[in-house]
């Protein structure tokens, strides 16, 4: 358990009242707390959470609820205080699984007014809408907007000089290689693409998969969002509000149809994009699309515990330790096994969280700031539980100062580095 002890040491050192630049060993109080960390306990946490009887910890299932109850019980045993809803250890997260009904339709209309219906599931798919049961667009103009990125600060803008108001934007799912990985991943995230399109006035987005070998997304298990306290969609990876009426995906053959008669073709457009330049252009066909959505609402839970800080003033601020509790449940079989146990992803992370909580409680001198231990739901569905907690924390939002997340820790190797994400605001607060 060298990794686990190293990780705990890093966290607990970070939580001391100050950092000693010349320190070569943890303070004695930290060493004493670390000496109580048990590899057997860690192993027992992983074994329970990844046991077949939990059926892969899919949110909304009895197996996930068993995981919630286990974590709550372990926090109670560690002496952690409840910090969820109404004095409990849990925060309810209302998940909505949305499905596209079989009547989804998409038609292309050429300049002569002739309409061609595309084949659902083969040439196109439409994403379900988590808030509006039925949506449509009729004879909407199409425009190609490259990667769908509008980032003038990065020196790149697919929307520069492009009129998309009231139109459906076609965006490639090929990745722009000119950006660093983190920048690239943010800008090609479906939600970012939707928000960018909506901000420019579009009414729909078609995600184009340009390689003939690429498969369209499979939504047989639905698309999951989170409802807020008002019953409206609060968190979603594929919904940006009511302006975008249609979100769909098309294959390579359909993409070529969309470029029919345009001033450029797909080969030229993609060569320009790969050279790092925008290749946006109006397209001649018009598109009509209709879809209906049905919903399955599921109550799930984040688990939230608190360790009170030692400083009378700073204890009102919180450092969060988080890890996701859910996994994939039962899905497509791999080598004949369809139960996704999630031992590494993320029973190991939750086990780390529980041992971190236990180690904090063993410190004679608690950190100056308070600690929140948060096990979140819906991570595998799109980081939903963590996003909901960030929007609706169970403590005042302004009093959250940091979050340390543990996901799939490599417990068979030593900890070599800790990378902080976000903006550093001097002076850095000591915990």
VOPAGU-2260 file (C-alpha; in pm, 1 decimal, decimal comma):
REM VOPAGU-2260
SITE   aa  ch    i         X         Y         Z
SITE  UNK   A    0       0,0       0,0       0,0
SITE  UNK   A    1     292,9     237,1     -60,0
SITE  UNK   A    2      83,3     451,9    -296,3
SITE  UNK   A    3    -204,3     482,7     -51,0
SITE  UNK   A    4      26,7     585,3     234,3
SITE  UNK   A    5     211,1     831,9       9,0
SITE  UNK   A    6    -116,9     982,2    -108,0
SITE  UNK   A    7    -246,4    1015,2     245,9
SITE  UNK   A    8      82,4    1168,9     352,1
SITE  UNK   A    9      56,1    1429,9      77,7
SITE  UNK   A   10    -301,8    1516,2     171,6
SITE  UNK   A   11    -237,6    1528,2     543,4
SITE  UNK   A   12      76,2    1734,5     504,3
SITE  UNK   A   13    -122,5    1973,4     285,5
SITE  UNK   A   14    -372,2    1995,5     567,9
SITE  UNK   A   15    -118,6    2099,8     834,2
SITE  UNK   A   16    -127,0    2461,9     946,0
SITE  UNK   A   17     174,7    2548,0     731,2
SITE  UNK   A   18     421,7    2397,3     489,2
SITE  UNK   A   19     785,9    2378,6     594,0
SITE  UNK   A   20     995,8    2423,1     283,0
SITE  UNK   A   21    1284,3    2228,5     436,5
SITE  UNK   A   22    1072,9    1945,1     577,4
SITE  UNK   A   23    1192,3    1600,0     472,9
SITE  UNK   A   24     947,0    1395,8     679,9
SITE  UNK   A   25     585,7    1437,1     786,4
SITE  UNK   A   26     525,3    1590,4    1130,5
SITE  UNK   A   27     495,2    1334,2    1407,8
SITE  UNK   A   28     117,7    1386,1    1428,4
SITE  UNK   A   29      84,8    1293,6    1060,9
SITE  UNK   A   30     320,3     998,6    1098,0
SITE  UNK   A   31     110,6     868,3    1385,8
SITE  UNK   A   32    -211,8     900,0    1184,8
SITE  UNK   A   33     -50,7     729,8     885,6
SITE  UNK   A   34      70,4     443,8    1101,5
SITE  UNK   A   35    -294,2     357,4    1165,0
SITE  UNK   A   36    -374,3     322,8     793,0
SITE  UNK   A   37    -462,2     -38,9     729,1
SITE  UNK   A   38    -399,6    -219,7     402,0
SITE  UNK   A   39    -650,0    -480,5     517,5
SITE  UNK   A   40    -919,3    -215,1     564,7
SITE  UNK   A   41    -844,3     -68,9     222,6
SITE  UNK   A   42    -869,1    -411,2      63,9
SITE  UNK   A   43   -1195,3    -481,5     246,9
SITE  UNK   A   44   -1349,2    -157,6     113,4
SITE  UNK   A   45   -1257,5    -248,4    -244,3
SITE  UNK   A   46   -1377,3    -606,0    -208,6
SITE  UNK   A   47   -1716,4    -499,7     -76,5
SITE  UNK   A   48   -1778,6    -221,3    -326,9
SITE  UNK   A   49   -1670,3    -439,9    -621,7
SITE  UNK   A   50   -1856,7    -751,3    -508,5
SITE  UNK   A   51   -2097,6    -910,4    -757,5
SITE  UNK   A   52   -2387,6    -851,9    -518,0
SITE  UNK   A   53   -2362,4    -474,9    -581,7
SITE  UNK   A   54   -2423,7    -544,1    -953,0
SITE  UNK   A   55   -2182,5    -277,7   -1075,8
SITE  UNK   A   56   -2317,7      11,8    -862,2
SITE  UNK   A   57   -2537,7     163,1   -1134,0
SITE  UNK   A   58   -2722,5     467,1    -991,2
SITE  UNK   A   59   -3086,2     398,4    -916,9
SITE  UNK   A   60   -3031,4      27,2    -851,3
SITE  UNK   A   61   -3030,7    -163,0    -520,3
SITE  UNK   A   62   -2659,0    -228,3    -572,0
SITE  UNK   A   63   -2578,2     142,4    -579,4
SITE  UNK   A   64   -2790,9     196,1    -269,4
SITE  UNK   A   65   -2591,8     -76,7     -93,2
SITE  UNK   A   66   -2275,7     116,1    -180,6
SITE  UNK   A   67   -2426,0     436,3     -39,6
SITE  UNK   A   68   -2519,9     263,1     284,3
SITE  UNK   A   69   -2173,0     110,6     313,2
SITE  UNK   A   70   -1996,5     445,4     274,2
SITE  UNK   A   71   -2234,1     611,9     521,8
SITE  UNK   A   72   -2171,0     333,1     772,7
SITE  UNK   A   73   -1793,0     361,5     731,5
SITE  UNK   A   74   -1802,8     739,8     778,0
SITE  UNK   A   75   -2007,7     697,0    1094,6
SITE  UNK   A   76   -1755,4     445,1    1227,8
SITE  UNK   A   77   -1475,8     691,9    1154,6
SITE  UNK   A   78   -1653,8     960,3    1356,3
SITE  UNK   A   79   -1729,0    1180,2    1055,5
SITE  UNK   A   80   -2029,0    1411,1    1094,7
SITE  UNK   A   81   -2319,2    1417,4     844,2
SITE  UNK   A   82   -2318,5    1707,4     597,6
SITE  UNK   A   83   -2586,9    1611,3     346,0
SITE  UNK   A   84   -2951,0    1714,5     317,9
SITE  UNK   A   85   -3144,5    1782,4     637,6
SITE  UNK   A   86   -2873,0    1663,6     872,6
SITE  UNK   A   87   -2822,0    1332,9     690,1
SITE  UNK   A   88   -2518,8    1185,9     513,7
SITE  UNK   A   89   -2686,0    1196,1     170,2
SITE  UNK   A   90   -2768,5    1457,3     -91,3
SITE  UNK   A   91   -3044,8    1353,0    -329,0
SITE  UNK   A   92   -2961,8    1382,3    -699,0
SITE  UNK   A   93   -3262,0    1343,4    -929,2
SITE  UNK   A   94   -3141,6    1175,3   -1247,1
SITE  UNK   A   95   -3342,1    1170,9   -1569,2
SITE  UNK   A   96   -3268,4     904,7   -1829,4
SITE  UNK   A   97   -3406,8    1025,4   -2163,5
SITE  UNK   A   98   -3472,3     805,3   -2466,7
SITE  UNK   A   99   -3543,9     900,2   -2828,5
SITE  UNK   A  100   -3869,7     748,4   -2949,3
SITE  UNK   A  101   -3869,6     539,6   -3270,6
SITE  UNK   A  102   -4055,7     811,1   -3464,5
SITE  UNK   A  103   -3742,0    1027,5   -3495,4
SITE  UNK   A  104   -3712,8    1163,1   -3849,5
SITE  UNK   A  105   -3461,3    1368,6   -4046,2
SITE  UNK   A  106   -3508,7    1487,6   -4403,7
SITE  UNK   A  107   -3282,7    1675,1   -4642,3
SITE  UNK   A  108   -3434,8    1911,3   -4897,3
SITE  UNK   A  109   -3231,5    2011,4   -5204,4
SITE  UNK   A  110   -3248,5    2341,9   -5387,5
SITE  UNK   A  111   -3520,1    2202,9   -5617,3
SITE  UNK   A  112   -3740,4    2131,2   -5316,7
SITE  UNK   A  113   -3701,7    1753,0   -5333,5
SITE  UNK   A  114   -3688,6    1584,7   -4992,0
SITE  UNK   A  115   -3492,5    1273,5   -4898,8
SITE  UNK   A  116   -3563,1    1090,3   -4574,9
SITE  UNK   A  117   -3255,9     950,5   -4401,4
SITE  UNK   A  118   -3247,0     615,0   -4221,9
SITE  UNK   A  119   -3256,0     643,0   -3844,5
SITE  UNK   A  120   -2979,5     449,2   -3671,2
SITE  UNK   A  121   -2782,2     407,8   -3993,7
SITE  UNK   A  122   -2743,2     750,0   -4151,3
SITE  UNK   A  123   -2836,2     961,3   -3850,9
SITE  UNK   A  124   -2944,7     952,9   -3488,2
SITE  UNK   A  125   -3115,4    1220,7   -3280,5
SITE  UNK   A  126   -3027,8    1278,7   -2917,0
SITE  UNK   A  127   -3322,3    1276,2   -2676,1
SITE  UNK   A  128   -3417,5    1611,1   -2527,3
SITE  UNK   A  129   -3422,9    1584,8   -2145,3
SITE  UNK   A  130   -3666,6    1871,0   -2089,1
SITE  UNK   A  131   -3892,1    1911,9   -2395,0
SITE  UNK   A  132   -4081,9    1593,9   -2492,9
SITE  UNK   A  133   -4118,0    1691,5   -2859,5
SITE  UNK   A  134   -3899,9    1920,3   -3071,6
SITE  UNK   A  135   -3865,4    1997,4   -3439,9
SITE  UNK   A  136   -3711,9    2221,4   -3703,3
SITE  UNK   A  137   -3857,1    2271,5   -4050,1
SITE  UNK   A  138   -3656,5    2346,2   -4364,3
SITE  UNK   A  139   -3376,4    2504,4   -4162,7
SITE  UNK   A  140   -3067,2    2620,7   -4354,8
SITE  UNK   A  141   -2743,6    2430,3   -4291,0
SITE  UNK   A  142   -2394,6    2567,3   -4229,8
SITE  UNK   A  143   -2067,0    2386,0   -4177,5
SITE  UNK   A  144   -1883,0    2525,3   -3872,6
SITE  UNK   A  145   -1570,3    2311,1   -3867,0
SITE  UNK   A  146   -1493,3    2195,1   -3513,6
SITE  UNK   A  147   -1764,4    2420,4   -3368,3
SITE  UNK   A  148   -1501,6    2620,9   -3177,2
SITE  UNK   A  149   -1523,0    2993,5   -3114,2
SITE  UNK   A  150   -1211,5    3093,5   -2921,0
SITE  UNK   A  151   -1069,2    3421,6   -3051,3
SITE  UNK   A  152    -838,0    3431,1   -2750,2
SITE  UNK   A  153    -670,3    3119,6   -2890,0
SITE  UNK   A  154    -649,5    3271,8   -3236,3
SITE  UNK   A  155    -915,5    3038,9   -3376,2
SITE  UNK   A  156   -1285,1    3089,8   -3454,5
SITE  UNK   A  157   -1502,1    2864,1   -3671,6
SITE  UNK   A  158   -1783,9    3118,1   -3639,4
SITE  UNK   A  159   -1590,8    3423,0   -3762,5
SITE  UNK   A  160   -1797,7    3582,7   -4040,1
SITE  UNK   A  161   -2048,3    3296,3   -4033,2
SITE  UNK   A  162   -2421,9    3368,8   -4002,4
SITE  UNK   A  163   -2586,0    3079,6   -3815,3
SITE  UNK   A  164   -2891,9    3253,1   -3670,8
SITE  UNK   A  165   -3195,9    3026,9   -3710,2
SITE  UNK   A  166   -2981,9    2761,0   -3879,4
SITE  UNK   A  167   -2855,9    2411,3   -3806,3
SITE  UNK   A  168   -2480,7    2391,6   -3757,4
SITE  UNK   A  169   -2282,7    2092,0   -3884,4
SITE  UNK   A  170   -1972,8    2021,4   -3673,3
SITE  UNK   A  171   -1708,9    1754,6   -3727,8
SITE  UNK   A  172   -1616,2    1517,5   -3445,9
SITE  UNK   A  173   -1261,4    1498,9   -3576,0
SITE  UNK   A  174   -1030,3    1650,9   -3315,8
SITE  UNK   A  175    -825,1    1968,1   -3377,3
SITE  UNK   A  176    -461,4    1874,1   -3327,8
SITE  UNK   A  177    -329,5    2228,8   -3294,1
SITE  UNK   A  178    -454,3    2275,4   -2936,8
SITE  UNK   A  179    -311,5    2131,9   -2613,6
SITE  UNK   A  180    -503,3    1831,3   -2484,6
SITE  UNK   A  181    -695,1    2007,4   -2205,2
SITE  UNK   A  182    -793,7    2298,0   -2430,9
SITE  UNK   A  183    -893,3    2058,6   -2708,4
SITE  UNK   A  184   -1106,7    1837,4   -2483,6
SITE  UNK   A  185   -1296,0    2133,7   -2339,6
SITE  UNK   A  186   -1369,3    2292,3   -2676,1
SITE  UNK   A  187   -1490,3    1974,3   -2847,5
SITE  UNK   A  188   -1705,9    1861,9   -2555,4
SITE  UNK   A  189   -2062,6    1828,3   -2681,8
SITE  UNK   A  190   -2194,1    2070,1   -2419,6
SITE  UNK   A  191   -1938,1    2335,2   -2516,3
SITE  UNK   A  192   -2027,8    2290,1   -2883,7
SITE  UNK   A  193   -2398,0    2328,8   -2802,5
SITE  UNK   A  194   -2343,9    2637,7   -2588,6
SITE  UNK   A  195   -2127,7    2795,7   -2856,6
SITE  UNK   A  196   -2384,5    2724,7   -3128,0
SITE  UNK   A  197   -2667,2    2862,3   -2913,6
SITE  UNK   A  198   -2467,6    3175,3   -2832,6
SITE  UNK   A  199   -2437,1    3242,2   -3206,8
SITE  UNK   A  200   -2810,5    3190,9   -3266,8
SITE  UNK   A  201   -2826,2    2836,2   -3408,2
SITE  UNK   A  202   -3140,3    2623,7   -3358,8
SITE  UNK   A  203   -2976,7    2285,9   -3409,0
SITE  UNK   A  204   -2648,0    2098,7   -3423,5
SITE  UNK   A  205   -2551,7    1794,3   -3629,2
SITE  UNK   A  206   -2233,6    1620,6   -3517,3
SITE  UNK   A  207   -2061,4    1468,9   -3819,2
SITE  UNK   A  208   -1847,9    1154,0   -3797,6
SITE  UNK   A  209   -1630,0    1189,9   -4108,7
SITE  UNK   A  210   -1459,8     849,8   -4112,6
SITE  UNK   A  211   -1654,3     572,3   -4289,2
SITE  UNK   A  212   -1548,7     334,4   -4010,9
SITE  UNK   A  213   -1692,6     556,1   -3737,5
SITE  UNK   A  214   -2007,6     435,4   -3565,4
SITE  UNK   A  215   -2289,1     663,2   -3460,2
SITE  UNK   A  216   -2348,0     695,1   -3083,7
SITE  UNK   A  217   -2563,8     426,5   -2926,4
SITE  UNK   A  218   -2836,6     562,9   -2699,3
SITE  UNK   A  219   -3008,8     234,5   -2621,0
SITE  UNK   A  220   -2942,1     303,4   -2250,2
SITE  UNK   A  221   -3061,3     660,3   -2284,1
SITE  UNK   A  222   -2887,7     988,6   -2210,2
SITE  UNK   A  223   -2879,2    1095,5   -1845,8
SITE  UNK   A  224   -2921,0    1446,4   -1704,3
SITE  UNK   A  225   -2990,5    1589,1   -1358,8
SITE  UNK   A  226   -3304,1    1776,4   -1259,1
SITE  UNK   A  227   -3274,1    2071,1   -1024,4
SITE  UNK   A  228   -3501,3    2148,3    -729,3
SITE  UNK   A  229   -3735,4    2331,8    -972,2
SITE  UNK   A  230   -3782,9    2019,1   -1186,3
SITE  UNK   A  231   -3591,7    2166,1   -1479,4
SITE  UNK   A  232   -3268,8    2027,5   -1621,9
SITE  UNK   A  233   -2985,2    2141,9   -1398,7
SITE  UNK   A  234   -2691,4    1940,9   -1535,1
SITE  UNK   A  235   -2661,4    1779,2   -1877,3
SITE  UNK   A  236   -2382,9    1686,7   -2115,3
SITE  UNK   A  237   -2607,7    1717,9   -2421,5
SITE  UNK   A  238   -2854,7    1999,2   -2351,8
SITE  UNK   A  239   -2792,3    2373,6   -2353,8
SITE  UNK   A  240   -3140,6    2510,6   -2298,2
SITE  UNK   A  241   -3442,7    2557,5   -2517,6
SITE  UNK   A  242   -3284,9    2738,7   -2812,0
SITE  UNK   A  243   -3121,9    2427,9   -2958,3
SITE  UNK   A  244   -3421,1    2231,5   -3083,3
SITE  UNK   A  245   -3237,5    1941,7   -3244,1
SITE  UNK   A  246   -2911,7    1768,6   -3162,4
SITE  UNK   A  247   -2817,8    1483,4   -3390,7
SITE  UNK   A  248   -2529,2    1291,1   -3540,8
SITE  UNK   A  249   -2468,6    1187,9   -3900,3
SITE  UNK   A  250   -2229,8     940,6   -4062,8
SITE  UNK   A  251   -1966,7    1003,9   -4329,0
SITE  UNK   A  252   -2199,4     929,4   -4622,5
SITE  UNK   A  253   -2460,5    1172,7   -4493,6
SITE  UNK   A  254   -2193,3    1437,7   -4438,7
SITE  UNK   A  255   -2102,1    1412,2   -4807,8
SITE  UNK   A  256   -2470,0    1464,0   -4896,8
SITE  UNK   A  257   -2475,4    1779,1   -4684,8
SITE  UNK   A  258   -2186,4    1921,1   -4889,8
SITE  UNK   A  259   -2358,9    1853,0   -5224,6
SITE  UNK   A  260   -2337,6    2163,9   -5444,3
SITE  UNK   A  261   -2148,5    2369,3   -5184,4
SITE  UNK   A  262   -1860,6    2600,9   -5275,8
SITE  UNK   A  263   -1623,7    2348,6   -5119,7
SITE  UNK   A  264   -1619,1    1972,2   -5067,0
SITE  UNK   A  265   -1538,4    1759,4   -4765,8
SITE  UNK   A  266   -1184,8    1677,7   -4880,8
SITE  UNK   A  267   -1093,7    2045,0   -4921,7
SITE  UNK   A  268   -1269,6    2151,6   -4602,5
SITE  UNK   A  269   -1099,8    1887,9   -4390,6
SITE  UNK   A  270    -758,2    1952,7   -4542,9
SITE  UNK   A  271    -798,0    2319,4   -4443,4
SITE  UNK   A  272    -906,8    2225,9   -4090,6
SITE  UNK   A  273    -613,1    1989,5   -4046,1
SITE  UNK   A  274    -382,6    2272,2   -4152,2
SITE  UNK   A  275    -510,9    2470,7   -3854,3
SITE  UNK   A  276    -742,3    2709,1   -4039,8
SITE  UNK   A  277   -1119,3    2749,5   -4022,5
SITE  UNK   A  278   -1314,3    2605,0   -4317,0
SITE  UNK   A  279   -1667,0    2719,7   -4239,0
SITE  UNK   A  280   -1915,6    2751,2   -4522,8
SITE  UNK   A  281   -2289,8    2765,2   -4599,4
SITE  UNK   A  282   -2438,6    2437,5   -4722,4
SITE  UNK   A  283   -2716,9    2417,8   -4980,3
SITE  UNK   A  284   -2958,0    2151,9   -4843,7
SITE  UNK   A  285   -3216,6    2241,2   -4584,3
SITE  UNK   A  286   -3298,5    2008,4   -4299,6
SITE  UNK   A  287   -3622,6    1912,8   -4126,8
SITE  UNK   A  288   -3613,8    1705,9   -3811,3
SITE  UNK   A  289   -3866,5    1587,4   -3555,1
SITE  UNK   A  290   -3820,5    1380,4   -3242,9
SITE  UNK   A  291   -4004,8    1269,1   -2933,3
SITE  UNK   A  292   -3843,3    1183,4   -2600,8
SITE  UNK   A  293   -3957,8     968,5   -2311,5
SITE  UNK   A  294   -3817,3     979,5   -1960,7
SITE  UNK   A  295   -3724,9     756,6   -1671,4
SITE  UNK   A  296   -3660,3     956,2   -1353,6
SITE  UNK   A  297   -3429,0     802,8   -1093,0
SITE  UNK   A  298   -3347,1     914,9    -740,0
SITE  UNK   A  299   -2979,7     871,1    -660,7
SITE  UNK   A  300   -2751,8    1009,9    -391,3
SITE  UNK   A  301   -2421,2    1175,0    -319,7
SITE  UNK   A  302   -2272,9    1094,1      21,4
SITE  UNK   A  303   -2141,6    1393,1     218,2
SITE  UNK   A  304   -1958,0    1389,9     551,5
SITE  UNK   A  305   -1778,2    1661,3     747,4
SITE  UNK   A  306   -1472,8    1684,9     972,3
SITE  UNK   A  307   -1479,2    2012,5    1164,3
SITE  UNK   A  308   -1169,1    2229,6    1139,7
SITE  UNK   A  309    -973,3    2348,8    1440,8
SITE  UNK   A  310    -954,8    2723,5    1369,6
SITE  UNK   A  311   -1257,8    2910,8    1510,7
SITE  UNK   A  312   -1269,8    3138,5    1205,3
SITE  UNK   A  313   -1132,8    2925,5     921,5
SITE  UNK   A  314   -1343,8    2620,5    1010,4
SITE  UNK   A  315   -1627,6    2788,6     817,9
SITE  UNK   A  316   -1429,9    2718,1     498,8
SITE  UNK   A  317   -1409,9    2372,0     343,2
SITE  UNK   A  318   -1166,5    2156,2     152,9
SITE  UNK   A  319   -1343,3    1875,3     -34,5
SITE  UNK   A  320   -1207,0    1524,3     -82,3
SITE  UNK   A  321   -1415,8    1352,9    -349,8
SITE  UNK   A  322   -1440,5    1027,3    -542,3
SITE  UNK   A  323   -1717,2     879,8    -754,6
SITE  UNK   A  324   -1909,8     589,7    -606,6
SITE  UNK   A  325   -2097,0     466,9    -914,0
SITE  UNK   A  326   -1994,2     239,2   -1199,5
SITE  UNK   A  327   -2149,9      94,5   -1516,3
SITE  UNK   A  328   -2380,7    -175,6   -1379,5
SITE  UNK   A  329   -2460,8    -453,2   -1624,5
SITE  UNK   A  330   -2381,1    -381,4   -1989,1
SITE  UNK   A  331   -2229,1    -539,0   -2300,7
SITE  UNK   A  332   -2042,3    -858,8   -2207,6
SITE  UNK   A  333   -1663,7    -872,9   -2218,9
SITE  UNK   A  334   -1528,6   -1227,9   -2247,5
SITE  UNK   A  335   -1872,2   -1349,1   -2145,0
SITE  UNK   A  336   -1899,0   -1129,4   -1833,4
SITE  UNK   A  337   -2159,5    -851,7   -1847,4
SITE  UNK   A  338   -2124,6    -734,0   -1486,0
SITE  UNK   A  339   -1896,3    -432,9   -1461,1
SITE  UNK   A  340   -1765,5    -455,2   -1103,8
SITE  UNK   A  341   -1566,8    -130,6   -1104,9
SITE  UNK   A  342   -1294,2    -247,2    -867,9
SITE  UNK   A  343   -1036,6       0,0    -997,9
SITE  UNK   A  344   -1293,7     244,7   -1131,8
SITE  UNK   A  345   -1361,4     356,0    -868,6
SITE  UNK   A  346   -1384,5     128,8    -565,3
SITE  UNK   A  347   -1015,2     201,8    -510,4
SITE  UNK   A  348   -1084,3     575,9    -511,2
SITE  UNK   A  349   -1368,7     542,1    -261,1
SITE  UNK   A  350   -1152,2     316,4     -43,6
SITE  UNK   A  351    -887,0     589,2     -48,7
SITE  UNK   A  352   -1152,4     843,5      48,6
SITE  UNK   A  353   -1259,9     633,9     347,2
SITE  UNK   A  354    -901,7     584,9     464,6
SITE  UNK   A  355    -833,4     957,0     419,5
SITE  UNK   A  356   -1135,6    1034,3     637,4
SITE  UNK   A  357   -1017,6     788,8     900,2
SITE  UNK   A  358    -665,9     935,2     899,2
SITE  UNK   A  359    -798,3    1289,1     938,9
SITE  UNK   A  360   -1001,6    1182,9    1238,9
SITE  UNK   A  361    -691,0    1030,1    1399,3
SITE  UNK   A  362    -504,2    1361,9    1385,2
SITE  UNK   A  363    -485,0    1509,3    1735,1
SITE  UNK   A  364    -466,5    1859,6    1583,8
SITE  UNK   A  365    -730,2    1883,4    1309,8
SITE  UNK   A  366    -672,2    2096,1     997,7
SITE  UNK   A  367    -760,3    2461,4    1040,3
SITE  UNK   A  368   -1027,7    2444,7     772,4
SITE  UNK   A  369   -1307,6    2190,6     775,8
SITE  UNK   A  370   -1300,8    1885,3     550,0
SITE  UNK   A  371   -1586,3    1751,1     336,9
SITE  UNK   A  372   -1578,4    1386,6     231,4
SITE  UNK   A  373   -1795,5    1354,4     -81,2
SITE  UNK   A  374   -1872,4    1032,4    -271,2
SITE  UNK   A  375   -2062,6    1130,0    -584,7
SITE  UNK   A  376   -2309,3     955,6    -812,7
SITE  UNK   A  377   -2345,4     958,3   -1190,8
SITE  UNK   A  378   -1979,7    1005,4   -1284,5
SITE  UNK   A  379   -1994,6     739,5   -1553,3
SITE  UNK   A  380   -2306,3     912,2   -1689,9
SITE  UNK   A  381   -2119,3    1237,9   -1748,8
SITE  UNK   A  382   -1980,2    1372,8   -1419,5
SITE  UNK   A  383   -2337,3    1442,0   -1310,3
SITE  UNK   A  384   -2322,0    1399,2    -933,2
SITE  UNK   A  385   -2010,4    1612,1    -898,7
SITE  UNK   A  386   -2156,6    1882,5   -1123,9
SITE  UNK   A  387   -2476,6    1884,1    -918,5
SITE  UNK   A  388   -2280,1    1913,6    -594,0
SITE  UNK   A  389   -2075,6    2200,0    -742,2
SITE  UNK   A  390   -2400,0    2380,2    -831,0
SITE  UNK   A  391   -2581,6    2290,0    -510,4
SITE  UNK   A  392   -2325,7    2226,1    -235,7
SITE  UNK   A  393   -2460,3    2134,4     105,8
SITE  UNK   A  394   -2249,4    2412,7     258,1
SITE  UNK   A  395   -2233,3    2774,9     133,7
SITE  UNK   A  396   -2071,5    2770,8    -208,4
SITE  UNK   A  397   -1842,9    3065,6    -135,8
SITE  UNK   A  398   -1689,4    2872,5     154,0
SITE  UNK   A  399   -1551,5    2591,3     -66,9
SITE  UNK   A  400   -1181,6    2659,5    -122,0
SITE  UNK   A  401   -1046,2    2343,5    -288,7
SITE  UNK   A  402   -1136,0    1996,5    -412,2
SITE  UNK   A  403    -902,8    1695,3    -417,6
SITE  UNK   A  404   -1048,8    1419,4    -633,2
SITE  UNK   A  405    -935,7    1057,2    -628,9
SITE  UNK   A  406   -1021,6     849,6    -934,9
SITE  UNK   A  407    -863,6     513,6   -1015,9
SITE  UNK   A  408    -550,7     555,3    -800,3
SITE  UNK   A  409    -262,3     339,2    -919,2
SITE  UNK   A  410    -207,4     166,0    -587,4
SITE  UNK   A  411      63,9     -64,7    -722,1
SITE  UNK   A  412     308,9     221,6    -781,8
SITE  UNK   A  413     451,5     504,9    -570,3
SITE  UNK   A  414     301,8     852,8    -586,8
SITE  UNK   A  415     542,8    1068,8    -786,7
SITE  UNK   A  416     350,2    1393,3    -833,0
SITE  UNK   A  417      32,3    1583,4    -753,5
SITE  UNK   A  418     -98,7    1818,6   -1025,2
SITE  UNK   A  419    -324,5    2108,3    -926,0
SITE  UNK   A  420    -591,1    2219,3   -1174,6
SITE  UNK   A  421    -747,3    2564,4   -1166,4
SITE  UNK   A  422    -635,1    2914,6   -1083,6
SITE  UNK   A  423    -392,1    2991,5    -802,5
SITE  UNK   A  424    -498,3    3302,6    -611,2
SITE  UNK   A  425    -216,2    3435,5    -388,6
SITE  UNK   A  426    -179,5    3400,3    -103,4
SITE  UNK   A  427    -250,0    3025,9    -130,1
SITE  UNK   A  428    -470,0    2934,2     167,6
SITE  UNK   A  429    -320,2    2696,8     419,2
SITE  UNK   A  430    -577,0    2443,0     528,2
